[in-house]
Amino acid sequence: MANAVVHFEVLGKDGTALQKFYGDLFDWKIDSDNPMNYGMVTAGEGGIGGGVGPSQDGSKLVTIYVQADDLQAALDKAEKLGGKTVMPPMDVPGGPSIAQFTDPEGNLVGLVKGM
């Protein structure tokens, strides 16, 4: 796969409850020791890591993040194919650069560089 899925995210109104649910359900080790209470999920063998936490506006969503060498180029290509940019490239403090778009059906997809 040229551009691999490298991260997933499960967000909702009560991030702490979601962390407990997924931790208990799948025995995931979730570390939310950070100011945003964003729970980082350690990748298991053959899997990918992710995050579980609160959404900024209380909405519920599941997002996959795909590795991209050039976030803006990937957004431009998505738009040419019928997608729409939701979040232009931005640097996460202490982390990677990310961007988001919706596909033609409205599904949210994240892009990540430097992970």
MODELLER restraints for C-alpha pairs under 7 A, 6 or more apart:
rsr = mdl.restraints
at = mdl.atoms
rsr.add(forms.Gaussian(group=physical.xy_distance, feature=features.Distance(at['CA:3:A'], at['CA:66:A']), mean=6.18, stdev=0.5))
rsr.add(forms.Gaussian(group=physical.xy_distance, feature=features.Distance(at['CA:3:A'], at['CA:67:A']), mean=5.36, stdev=0.5))
rsr.add(forms.Gaussian(group=physical.xy_distance, feature=features.Distance(at['CA:3:A'], at['CA:68:A']), mean=6.28, stdev=0.5))
rsr.add(forms.Gaussian(group=physical.xy_distance, feature=features.Distance(at['CA:4:A'], at['CA:66:A']), mean=5.64, stdev=0.5))
rsr.add(forms.Gaussian(group=physical.xy_distance, feature=features.Distance(at['CA:4:A'], at['CA:67:A']), mean=5.67, stdev=0.5))
rsr.add(forms.Gaussian(group=physical.xy_distance, feature=features.Distance(at['CA:5:A'], at['CA:64:A']), mean=6.70, stdev=0.5))
rsr.add(forms.Gaussian(group=physical.xy_distance, feature=features.Distance(at['CA:5:A'], at['CA:65:A']), mean=5.69, stdev=0.5))
rsr.add(forms.Gaussian(group=physical.xy_distance, feature=features.Distance(at['CA:5:A'], at['CA:66:A']), mean=4.33, stdev=0.5))
rsr.add(forms.Gaussian(group=physical.xy_distance, feature=features.Distance(at['CA:5:A'], at['CA:67:A']), mean=6.28, stdev=0.5))
rsr.add(forms.Gaussian(group=physical.xy_distance, feature=features.Distance(at['CA:6:A'], at['CA:48:A']), mean=5.88, stdev=0.5))
rsr.add(forms.Gaussian(group=physical.xy_distance, feature=features.Distance(at['CA:6:A'], at['CA:65:A']), mean=5.92, stdev=0.5))
rsr.add(forms.Gaussian(group=physical.xy_distance, feature=features.Distance(at['CA:6:A'], at['CA:66:A']), mean=5.76, stdev=0.5))
rsr.add(forms.Gaussian(group=physical.xy_distance, feature=features.Distance(at['CA:6:A'], at['CA:67:A']), mean=6.17, stdev=0.5))
rsr.add(forms.Gaussian(group=physical.xy_distance, feature=features.Distance(at['CA:7:A'], at['CA:48:A']), mean=6.03, stdev=0.5))
rsr.add(forms.Gaussian(group=physical.xy_distance, feature=features.Distance(at['CA:7:A'], at['CA:49:A']), mean=5.50, stdev=0.5))
rsr.add(forms.Gaussian(group=physical.xy_distance, feature=features.Distance(at['CA:7:A'], at['CA:50:A']), mean=4.79, stdev=0.5))
rsr.add(forms.Gaussian(group=physical.xy_distance, feature=features.Distance(at['CA:7:A'], at['CA:64:A']), mean=5.99, stdev=0.5))
rsr.add(forms.Gaussian(group=physical.xy_distance, feature=features.Distance(at['CA:7:A'], at['CA:65:A']), mean=4.99, stdev=0.5))
rsr.add(forms.Gaussian(group=physical.xy_distance, feature=features.Distance(at['CA:8:A'], at['CA:49:A']), mean=6.86, stdev=0.5))
rsr.add(forms.Gaussian(group=physical.xy_distance, feature=features.Distance(at['CA:8:A'], at['CA:50:A']), mean=4.47, stdev=0.5))
rsr.add(forms.Gaussian(group=physical.xy_distance, feature=features.Distance(at['CA:8:A'], at['CA:51:A']), mean=6.29, stdev=0.5))
rsr.add(forms.Gaussian(group=physical.xy_distance, feature=features.Distance(at['CA:8:A'], at['CA:63:A']), mean=5.71, stdev=0.5))
rsr.add(forms.Gaussian(group=physical.xy_distance, feature=features.Distance(at['CA:8:A'], at['CA:64:A']), mean=4.43, stdev=0.5))
rsr.add(forms.Gaussian(group=physical.xy_distance, feature=features.Distance(at['CA:8:A'], at['CA:65:A']), mean=5.89, stdev=0.5))
rsr.add(forms.Gaussian(group=physical.xy_distance, feature=features.Distance(at['CA:9:A'], at['CA:50:A']), mean=5.56, stdev=0.5))
rsr.add(forms.Gaussian(group=physical.xy_distance, feature=features.Distance(at['CA:9:A'], at['CA:51:A']), mean=4.73, stdev=0.5))
rsr.add(forms.Gaussian(group=physical.xy_distance, feature=features.Distance(at['CA:9:A'], at['CA:52:A']), mean=5.80, stdev=0.5))
rsr.add(forms.Gaussian(group=physical.xy_distance, feature=features.Distance(at['CA:9:A'], at['CA:62:A']), mean=5.57, stdev=0.5))
rsr.add(forms.Gaussian(group=physical.xy_distance, feature=features.Distance(at['CA:9:A'], at['CA:63:A']), mean=5.13, stdev=0.5))
rsr.add(forms.Gaussian(group=physical.xy_distance, feature=features.Distance(at['CA:9:A'], at['CA:64:A']), mean=6.38, stdev=0.5))
rsr.add(forms.Gaussian(group=physical.xy_distance, feature=features.Distance(at['CA:10:A'], at['CA:51:A']), mean=6.37, stdev=0.5))
rsr.add(forms.Gaussian(group=physical.xy_distance, feature=features.Distance(at['CA:10:A'], at['CA:52:A']), mean=4.82, stdev=0.5))
rsr.add(forms.Gaussian(group=physical.xy_distance, feature=features.Distance(at['CA:10:A'], at['CA:53:A']), mean=6.63, stdev=0.5))
rsr.add(forms.Gaussian(group=physical.xy_distance, feature=features.Distance(at['CA:10:A'], at['CA:61:A']), mean=6.04, stdev=0.5))
rsr.add(forms.Gaussian(group=physical.xy_distance, feature=features.Distance(at['CA:10:A'], at['CA:62:A']), mean=4.62, stdev=0.5))
rsr.add(forms.Gaussian(group=physical.xy_distance, feature=features.Distance(at['CA:10:A'], at['CA:63:A']), mean=6.71, stdev=0.5))
rsr.add(forms.Gaussian(group=physical.xy_distance, feature=features.Distance(at['CA:11:A'], at['CA:52:A']), mean=5.80, stdev=0.5))
rsr.add(forms.Gaussian(group=physical.xy_distance, feature=features.Distance(at['CA:11:A'], at['CA:53:A']), mean=5.07, stdev=0.5))
rsr.add(forms.Gaussian(group=physical.xy_distance, feature=features.Distance(at['CA:11:A'], at['CA:54:A']), mean=5.28, stdev=0.5))
rsr.add(forms.Gaussian(group=physical.xy_distance, feature=features.Distance(at['CA:11:A'], at['CA:55:A']), mean=5.14, stdev=0.5))
rsr.add(forms.Gaussian(group=physical.xy_distance, feature=features.Distance(at['CA:11:A'], at['CA:60:A']), mean=5.57, stdev=0.5))
rsr.add(forms.Gaussian(group=physical.xy_distance, feature=features.Distance(at['CA:11:A'], at['CA:61:A']), mean=5.44, stdev=0.5))
rsr.add(forms.Gaussian(group=physical.xy_distance, feature=features.Distance(at['CA:11:A'], at['CA:62:A']), mean=6.46, stdev=0.5))
rsr.add(forms.Gaussian(group=physical.xy_distance, feature=features.Distance(at['CA:12:A'], at['CA:53:A']), mean=6.65, stdev=0.5))
rsr.add(forms.Gaussian(group=physical.xy_distance, feature=features.Distance(at['CA:12:A'], at['CA:54:A']), mean=5.10, stdev=0.5))
rsr.add(forms.Gaussian(group=physical.xy_distance, feature=features.Distance(at['CA:12:A'], at['CA:55:A']), mean=5.18, stdev=0.5))
rsr.add(forms.Gaussian(group=physical.xy_distance, feature=features.Distance(at['CA:12:A'], at['CA:58:A']), mean=5.80, stdev=0.5))
rsr.add(forms.Gaussian(group=physical.xy_distance, feature=features.Distance(at['CA:12:A'], at['CA:59:A']), mean=5.58, stdev=0.5))
rsr.add(forms.Gaussian(group=physical.xy_distance, feature=features.Distance(at['CA:12:A'], at['CA:60:A']), mean=4.28, stdev=0.5))
rsr.add(forms.Gaussian(group=physical.xy_distance, feature=features.Distance(at['CA:12:A'], at['CA:61:A']), mean=6.61, stdev=0.5))
rsr.add(forms.Gaussian(group=physical.xy_distance, feature=features.Distance(at['CA:13:A'], at['CA:54:A']), mean=5.56, stdev=0.5))
rsr.add(forms.Gaussian(group=physical.xy_distance, feature=features.Distance(at['CA:13:A'], at['CA:55:A']), mean=6.08, stdev=0.5))
rsr.add(forms.Gaussian(group=physical.xy_distance, feature=features.Distance(at['CA:13:A'], at['CA:58:A']), mean=4.20, stdev=0.5))
rsr.add(forms.Gaussian(group=physical.xy_distance, feature=features.Distance(at['CA:13:A'], at['CA:59:A']), mean=6.20, stdev=0.5))
rsr.add(forms.Gaussian(group=physical.xy_distance, feature=features.Distance(at['CA:13:A'], at['CA:60:A']), mean=6.79, stdev=0.5))
rsr.add(forms.Gaussian(group=physical.xy_distance, feature=features.Distance(at['CA:14:A'], at['CA:54:A']), mean=5.68, stdev=0.5))
rsr.add(forms.Gaussian(group=physical.xy_distance, feature=features.Distance(at['CA:15:A'], at['CA:52:A']), mean=6.62, stdev=0.5))
rsr.add(forms.Gaussian(group=physical.xy_distance, feature=features.Distance(at['CA:15:A'], at['CA:53:A']), mean=3.87, stdev=0.5))
rsr.add(forms.Gaussian(group=physical.xy_distance, feature=features.Distance(at['CA:15:A'], at['CA:54:A']), mean=3.91, stdev=0.5))
rsr.add(forms.Gaussian(group=physical.xy_distance, feature=features.Distance(at['CA:16:A'], at['CA:53:A']), mean=6.58, stdev=0.5))
rsr.add(forms.Gaussian(group=physical.xy_distance, feature=features.Distance(at['CA:18:A'], at['CA:52:A']), mean=6.72, stdev=0.5))
rsr.add(forms.Gaussian(group=physical.xy_distance, feature=features.Distance(at['CA:18:A'], at['CA:53:A']), mean=6.76, stdev=0.5))
rsr.add(forms.Gaussian(group=physical.xy_distance, feature=features.Distance(at['CA:19:A'], at['CA:30:A']), mean=6.85, stdev=0.5))
rsr.add(forms.Gaussian(group=physical.xy_distance, feature=features.Distance(at['CA:19:A'], at['CA:39:A']), mean=6.76, stdev=0.5))
rsr.add(forms.Gaussian(group=physical.xy_distance, feature=features.Distance(at['CA:19:A'], at['CA:52:A']), mean=5.78, stdev=0.5))
rsr.add(forms.Gaussian(group=physical.xy_distance, feature=features.Distance(at['CA:19:A'], at['CA:53:A']), mean=6.60, stdev=0.5))
rsr.add(forms.Gaussian(group=physical.xy_distance, feature=features.Distance(at['CA:22:A'], at['CA:28:A']), mean=6.72, stdev=0.5))
rsr.add(forms.Gaussian(group=physical.xy_distance, feature=features.Distance(at['CA:23:A'], at['CA:29:A']), mean=6.32, stdev=0.5))
rsr.add(forms.Gaussian(group=physical.xy_distance, feature=features.Distance(at['CA:23:A'], at['CA:30:A']), mean=6.60, stdev=0.5))
rsr.add(forms.Gaussian(group=physical.xy_distance, feature=features.Distance(at['CA:28:A'], at['CA:41:A']), mean=6.55, stdev=0.5))
rsr.add(forms.Gaussian(group=physical.xy_distance, feature=features.Distance(at['CA:29:A'], at['CA:41:A']), mean=5.93, stdev=0.5))
rsr.add(forms.Gaussian(group=physical.xy_distance, feature=features.Distance(at['CA:29:A'], at['CA:42:A']), mean=6.21, stdev=0.5))
rsr.add(forms.Gaussian(group=physical.xy_distance, feature=features.Distance(at['CA:30:A'], at['CA:39:A']), mean=5.30, stdev=0.5))
rsr.add(forms.Gaussian(group=physical.xy_distance, feature=features.Distance(at['CA:30:A'], at['CA:40:A']), mean=5.37, stdev=0.5))
rsr.add(forms.Gaussian(group=physical.xy_distance, feature=features.Distance(at['CA:30:A'], at['CA:41:A']), mean=4.73, stdev=0.5))
rsr.add(forms.Gaussian(group=physical.xy_distance, feature=features.Distance(at['CA:30:A'], at['CA:42:A']), mean=6.92, stdev=0.5))
rsr.add(forms.Gaussian(group=physical.xy_distance, feature=features.Distance(at['CA:31:A'], at['CA:39:A']), mean=4.94, stdev=0.5))
rsr.add(forms.Gaussian(group=physical.xy_distance, feature=features.Distance(at['CA:31:A'], at['CA:40:A']), mean=5.14, stdev=0.5))
rsr.add(forms.Gaussian(group=physical.xy_distance, feature=features.Distance(at['CA:31:A'], at['CA:41:A']), mean=6.72, stdev=0.5))
rsr.add(forms.Gaussian(group=physical.xy_distance, feature=features.Distance(at['CA:32:A'], at['CA:38:A']), mean=5.10, stdev=0.5))
rsr.add(forms.Gaussian(group=physical.xy_distance, feature=features.Distance(at['CA:32:A'], at['CA:39:A']), mean=3.89, stdev=0.5))
rsr.add(forms.Gaussian(group=physical.xy_distance, feature=features.Distance(at['CA:32:A'], at['CA:40:A']), mean=6.26, stdev=0.5))
rsr.add(forms.Gaussian(group=physical.xy_distance, feature=features.Distance(at['CA:37:A'], at['CA:53:A']), mean=6.47, stdev=0.5))
rsr.add(forms.Gaussian(group=physical.xy_distance, feature=features.Distance(at['CA:38:A'], at['CA:51:A']), mean=6.58, stdev=0.5))
rsr.add(forms.Gaussian(group=physical.xy_distance, feature=features.Distance(at['CA:38:A'], at['CA:52:A']), mean=6.16, stdev=0.5))
rsr.add(forms.Gaussian(group=physical.xy_distance, feature=features.Distance(at['CA:38:A'], at['CA:53:A']), mean=4.73, stdev=0.5))
rsr.add(forms.Gaussian(group=physical.xy_distance, feature=features.Distance(at['CA:38:A'], at['CA:54:A']), mean=6.95, stdev=0.5))
rsr.add(forms.Gaussian(group=physical.xy_distance, feature=features.Distance(at['CA:39:A'], at['CA:51:A']), mean=5.25, stdev=0.5))
rsr.add(forms.Gaussian(group=physical.xy_distance, feature=features.Distance(at['CA:39:A'], at['CA:52:A']), mean=4.92, stdev=0.5))
rsr.add(forms.Gaussian(group=physical.xy_distance, feature=features.Distance(at['CA:39:A'], at['CA:53:A']), mean=5.65, stdev=0.5))
rsr.add(forms.Gaussian(group=physical.xy_distance, feature=features.Distance(at['CA:40:A'], at['CA:50:A']), mean=5.90, stdev=0.5))
rsr.add(forms.Gaussian(group=physical.xy_distance, feature=features.Distance(at['CA:40:A'], at['CA:51:A']), mean=4.52, stdev=0.5))
rsr.add(forms.Gaussian(group=physical.xy_distance, feature=features.Distance(at['CA:40:A'], at['CA:52:A']), mean=6.62, stdev=0.5))
rsr.add(forms.Gaussian(group=physical.xy_distance, feature=features.Distance(at['CA:41:A'], at['CA:49:A']), mean=5.30, stdev=0.5))
rsr.add(forms.Gaussian(group=physical.xy_distance, feature=features.Distance(at['CA:41:A'], at['CA:50:A']), mean=4.94, stdev=0.5))
rsr.add(forms.Gaussian(group=physical.xy_distance, feature=features.Distance(at['CA:41:A'], at['CA:51:A']), mean=5.42, stdev=0.5))
rsr.add(forms.Gaussian(group=physical.xy_distance, feature=features.Distance(at['CA:42:A'], at['CA:49:A']), mean=5.01, stdev=0.5))
rsr.add(forms.Gaussian(group=physical.xy_distance, feature=features.Distance(at['CA:43:A'], at['CA:49:A']), mean=3.95, stdev=0.5))
rsr.add(forms.Gaussian(group=physical.xy_distance, feature=features.Distance(at['CA:63:A'], at['CA:108:A']), mean=6.15, stdev=0.5))
rsr.add(forms.Gaussian(group=physical.xy_distance, feature=features.Distance(at['CA:63:A'], at['CA:109:A']), mean=5.78, stdev=0.5))
rsr.add(forms.Gaussian(group=physical.xy_distance, feature=features.Distance(at['CA:63:A'], at['CA:110:A']), mean=6.56, stdev=0.5))
rsr.add(forms.Gaussian(group=physical.xy_distance, feature=features.Distance(at['CA:64:A'], at['CA:109:A']), mean=5.72, stdev=0.5))
rsr.add(forms.Gaussian(group=physical.xy_distance, feature=features.Distance(at['CA:64:A'], at['CA:110:A']), mean=5.87, stdev=0.5))
rsr.add(forms.Gaussian(group=physical.xy_distance, feature=features.Distance(at['CA:65:A'], at['CA:109:A']), mean=6.26, stdev=0.5))
rsr.add(forms.Gaussian(group=physical.xy_distance, feature=features.Distance(at['CA:65:A'], at['CA:110:A']), mean=4.24, stdev=0.5))
rsr.add(forms.Gaussian(group=physical.xy_distance, feature=features.Distance(at['CA:65:A'], at['CA:111:A']), mean=5.05, stdev=0.5))
rsr.add(forms.Gaussian(group=physical.xy_distance, feature=features.Distance(at['CA:65:A'], at['CA:112:A']), mean=6.14, stdev=0.5))
rsr.add(forms.Gaussian(group=physical.xy_distance, feature=features.Distance(at['CA:66:A'], at['CA:110:A']), mean=6.19, stdev=0.5))
rsr.add(forms.Gaussian(group=physical.xy_distance, feature=features.Distance(at['CA:66:A'], at['CA:111:A']), mean=4.86, stdev=0.5))
rsr.add(forms.Gaussian(group=physical.xy_distance, feature=features.Distance(at['CA:66:A'], at['CA:112:A']), mean=5.99, stdev=0.5))
rsr.add(forms.Gaussian(group=physical.xy_distance, feature=features.Distance(at['CA:67:A'], at['CA:111:A']), mean=5.91, stdev=0.5))
rsr.add(forms.Gaussian(group=physical.xy_distance, feature=features.Distance(at['CA:67:A'], at['CA:112:A']), mean=4.98, stdev=0.5))
rsr.add(forms.Gaussian(group=physical.xy_distance, feature=features.Distance(at['CA:67:A'], at['CA:113:A']), mean=5.87, stdev=0.5))
rsr.add(forms.Gaussian(group=physical.xy_distance, feature=features.Distance(at['CA:68:A'], at['CA:74:A']), mean=6.97, stdev=0.5))
rsr.add(forms.Gaussian(group=physical.xy_distance, feature=features.Distance(at['CA:68:A'], at['CA:111:A']), mean=6.18, stdev=0.5))
rsr.add(forms.Gaussian(group=physical.xy_distance, feature=features.Distance(at['CA:68:A'], at['CA:112:A']), mean=5.90, stdev=0.5))
rsr.add(forms.Gaussian(group=physical.xy_distance, feature=features.Distance(at['CA:68:A'], at['CA:113:A']), mean=5.58, stdev=0.5))
rsr.add(forms.Gaussian(group=physical.xy_distance, feature=features.Distance(at['CA:69:A'], at['CA:113:A']), mean=5.97, stdev=0.5))
rsr.add(forms.Gaussian(group=physical.xy_distance, feature=features.Distance(at['CA:71:A'], at['CA:89:A']), mean=6.26, stdev=0.5))
rsr.add(forms.Gaussian(group=physical.xy_distance, feature=features.Distance(at['CA:71:A'], at['CA:99:A']), mean=6.59, stdev=0.5))
rsr.add(forms.Gaussian(group=physical.xy_distance, feature=features.Distance(at['CA:71:A'], at['CA:111:A']), mean=6.55, stdev=0.5))
rsr.add(forms.Gaussian(group=physical.xy_distance, feature=features.Distance(at['CA:72:A'], at['CA:89:A']), mean=6.65, stdev=0.5))
rsr.add(forms.Gaussian(group=physical.xy_distance, feature=features.Distance(at['CA:75:A'], at['CA:85:A']), mean=6.29, stdev=0.5))
rsr.add(forms.Gaussian(group=physical.xy_distance, feature=features.Distance(at['CA:75:A'], at['CA:101:A']), mean=6.86, stdev=0.5))
rsr.add(forms.Gaussian(group=physical.xy_distance, feature=features.Distance(at['CA:78:A'], at['CA:84:A']), mean=6.95, stdev=0.5))
rsr.add(forms.Gaussian(group=physical.xy_distance, feature=features.Distance(at['CA:82:A'], at['CA:103:A']), mean=6.85, stdev=0.5))
rsr.add(forms.Gaussian(group=physical.xy_distance, feature=features.Distance(at['CA:82:A'], at['CA:104:A']), mean=5.31, stdev=0.5))
rsr.add(forms.Gaussian(group=physical.xy_distance, feature=features.Distance(at['CA:83:A'], at['CA:101:A']), mean=6.62, stdev=0.5))
rsr.add(forms.Gaussian(group=physical.xy_distance, feature=features.Distance(at['CA:83:A'], at['CA:102:A']), mean=5.44, stdev=0.5))
rsr.add(forms.Gaussian(group=physical.xy_distance, feature=features.Distance(at['CA:83:A'], at['CA:103:A']), mean=4.41, stdev=0.5))
rsr.add(forms.Gaussian(group=physical.xy_distance, feature=features.Distance(at['CA:83:A'], at['CA:104:A']), mean=4.99, stdev=0.5))
rsr.add(forms.Gaussian(group=physical.xy_distance, feature=features.Distance(at['CA:84:A'], at['CA:101:A']), mean=5.37, stdev=0.5))
rsr.add(forms.Gaussian(group=physical.xy_distance, feature=features.Distance(at['CA:84:A'], at['CA:102:A']), mean=5.28, stdev=0.5))
rsr.add(forms.Gaussian(group=physical.xy_distance, feature=features.Distance(at['CA:84:A'], at['CA:103:A']), mean=6.73, stdev=0.5))
rsr.add(forms.Gaussian(group=physical.xy_distance, feature=features.Distance(at['CA:85:A'], at['CA:100:A']), mean=6.25, stdev=0.5))
rsr.add(forms.Gaussian(group=physical.xy_distance, feature=features.Distance(at['CA:85:A'], at['CA:101:A']), mean=4.25, stdev=0.5))
rsr.add(forms.Gaussian(group=physical.xy_distance, feature=features.Distance(at['CA:85:A'], at['CA:102:A']), mean=6.52, stdev=0.5))
rsr.add(forms.Gaussian(group=physical.xy_distance, feature=features.Distance(at['CA:86:A'], at['CA:100:A']), mean=5.34, stdev=0.5))
rsr.add(forms.Gaussian(group=physical.xy_distance, feature=features.Distance(at['CA:86:A'], at['CA:101:A']), mean=4.77, stdev=0.5))
rsr.add(forms.Gaussian(group=physical.xy_distance, feature=features.Distance(at['CA:86:A'], at['CA:102:A']), mean=6.69, stdev=0.5))
rsr.add(forms.Gaussian(group=physical.xy_distance, feature=features.Distance(at['CA:87:A'], at['CA:99:A']), mean=5.27, stdev=0.5))
rsr.add(forms.Gaussian(group=physical.xy_distance, feature=features.Distance(at['CA:87:A'], at['CA:100:A']), mean=4.88, stdev=0.5))
rsr.add(forms.Gaussian(group=physical.xy_distance, feature=features.Distance(at['CA:87:A'], at['CA:101:A']), mean=6.66, stdev=0.5))
rsr.add(forms.Gaussian(group=physical.xy_distance, feature=features.Distance(at['CA:88:A'], at['CA:99:A']), mean=5.18, stdev=0.5))
rsr.add(forms.Gaussian(group=physical.xy_distance, feature=features.Distance(at['CA:88:A'], at['CA:100:A']), mean=6.75, stdev=0.5))
rsr.add(forms.Gaussian(group=physical.xy_distance, feature=features.Distance(at['CA:89:A'], at['CA:97:A']), mean=6.53, stdev=0.5))
rsr.add(forms.Gaussian(group=physical.xy_distance, feature=features.Distance(at['CA:89:A'], at['CA:98:A']), mean=5.48, stdev=0.5))
rsr.add(forms.Gaussian(group=physical.xy_distance, feature=features.Distance(at['CA:89:A'], at['CA:99:A']), mean=4.49, stdev=0.5))
rsr.add(forms.Gaussian(group=physical.xy_distance, feature=features.Distance(at['CA:90:A'], at['CA:97:A']), mean=5.43, stdev=0.5))
rsr.add(forms.Gaussian(group=physical.xy_distance, feature=features.Distance(at['CA:90:A'], at['CA:98:A']), mean=5.54, stdev=0.5))
rsr.add(forms.Gaussian(group=physical.xy_distance, feature=features.Distance(at['CA:90:A'], at['CA:99:A']), mean=6.43, stdev=0.5))
rsr.add(forms.Gaussian(group=physical.xy_distance, feature=features.Distance(at['CA:91:A'], at['CA:97:A']), mean=4.20, stdev=0.5))
rsr.add(forms.Gaussian(group=physical.xy_distance, feature=features.Distance(at['CA:91:A'], at['CA:98:A']), mean=6.38, stdev=0.5))
rsr.add(forms.Gaussian(group=physical.xy_distance, feature=features.Distance(at['CA:96:A'], at['CA:112:A']), mean=6.68, stdev=0.5))
rsr.add(forms.Gaussian(group=physical.xy_distance, feature=features.Distance(at['CA:96:A'], at['CA:113:A']), mean=5.87, stdev=0.5))
rsr.add(forms.Gaussian(group=physical.xy_distance, feature=features.Distance(at['CA:96:A'], at['CA:114:A']), mean=4.91, stdev=0.5))
rsr.add(forms.Gaussian(group=physical.xy_distance, feature=features.Distance(at['CA:96:A'], at['CA:115:A']), mean=5.55, stdev=0.5))
rsr.add(forms.Gaussian(group=physical.xy_distance, feature=features.Distance(at['CA:97:A'], at['CA:112:A']), mean=5.75, stdev=0.5))
rsr.add(forms.Gaussian(group=physical.xy_distance, feature=features.Distance(at['CA:97:A'], at['CA:113:A']), mean=5.23, stdev=0.5))
rsr.add(forms.Gaussian(group=physical.xy_distance, feature=features.Distance(at['CA:97:A'], at['CA:114:A']), mean=6.46, stdev=0.5))
rsr.add(forms.Gaussian(group=physical.xy_distance, feature=features.Distance(at['CA:98:A'], at['CA:110:A']), mean=6.96, stdev=0.5))
rsr.add(forms.Gaussian(group=physical.xy_distance, feature=features.Distance(at['CA:98:A'], at['CA:111:A']), mean=5.46, stdev=0.5))
rsr.add(forms.Gaussian(group=physical.xy_distance, feature=features.Distance(at['CA:98:A'], at['CA:112:A']), mean=4.48, stdev=0.5))
rsr.add(forms.Gaussian(group=physical.xy_distance, feature=features.Distance(at['CA:98:A'], at['CA:113:A']), mean=6.41, stdev=0.5))
rsr.add(forms.Gaussian(group=physical.xy_distance, feature=features.Distance(at['CA:99:A'], at['CA:110:A']), mean=5.77, stdev=0.5))
rsr.add(forms.Gaussian(group=physical.xy_distance, feature=features.Distance(at['CA:99:A'], at['CA:111:A']), mean=5.09, stdev=0.5))
rsr.add(forms.Gaussian(group=physical.xy_distance, feature=features.Distance(at['CA:99:A'], at['CA:112:A']), mean=6.64, stdev=0.5))
rsr.add(forms.Gaussian(group=physical.xy_distance, feature=features.Distance(at['CA:100:A'], at['CA:108:A']), mean=6.89, stdev=0.5))
rsr.add(forms.Gaussian(group=physical.xy_distance, feature=features.Distance(at['CA:100:A'], at['CA:109:A']), mean=5.64, stdev=0.5))
rsr.add(forms.Gaussian(group=physical.xy_distance, feature=features.Distance(at['CA:100:A'], at['CA:110:A']), mean=4.31, stdev=0.5))
rsr.add(forms.Gaussian(group=physical.xy_distance, feature=features.Distance(at['CA:100:A'], at['CA:111:A']), mean=5.89, stdev=0.5))
rsr.add(forms.Gaussian(group=physical.xy_distance, feature=features.Distance(at['CA:101:A'], at['CA:108:A']), mean=5.83, stdev=0.5))
rsr.add(forms.Gaussian(group=physical.xy_distance, feature=features.Distance(at['CA:101:A'], at['CA:109:A']), mean=5.50, stdev=0.5))
rsr.add(forms.Gaussian(group=physical.xy_distance, feature=features.Distance(at['CA:101:A'], at['CA:110:A']), mean=6.52, stdev=0.5))
rsr.add(forms.Gaussian(group=physical.xy_distance, feature=features.Distance(at['CA:102:A'], at['CA:108:A']), mean=4.46, stdev=0.5))
rsr.add(forms.Gaussian(group=physical.xy_distance, feature=features.Distance(at['CA:102:A'], at['CA:109:A']), mean=5.94, stdev=0.5))
